[in-house]
């Protein structure tokens, strides 16, 4: 059964860093575009970053450009989201998404809390 699972969330002070991981299993990892989304308290879910499997292109929401980096380790079936200079408004549940031409999978989410 295909699935993706996030880890790495936690509590961090504003200005600090965290690295989220998303590990995929049961699917052909290099055939999936991997993305991160987030949903803050009382907010709609929003796109954060993506890594396109076909050419390695990366895309970021304007709010995280220059602070977050998405990367993929094919050998580990894992995508990472390195988050630097975290702000209070980055606090959210972060979800991993794997999408191909035929399927999409979501993880359960990992909580990121940013304190002042």
Number of C-alpha atoms within 10 A of each C-alpha: 5 11 16 24 19 24 19 14 18 14 14 18 14 18 14 14 17 18 16 22 22 25 19 24 14 9 16 12 23 16 14 22 21 29 26 26 19 22 19 17 10 7 9 9 15 14 17 24 23 25 23 18 17 10 8 12 10 16 16 19 13 10 11 17 12 11 14 20 20 22 18 21 12 11 8 11 16 19 26 23 23 15 20 17 15 22 20 14 13 19 21 22 18 27 26 30 24 24 17 16 8 6 10 14 17 17 19 15 22 21 21 21 20 20 15 8
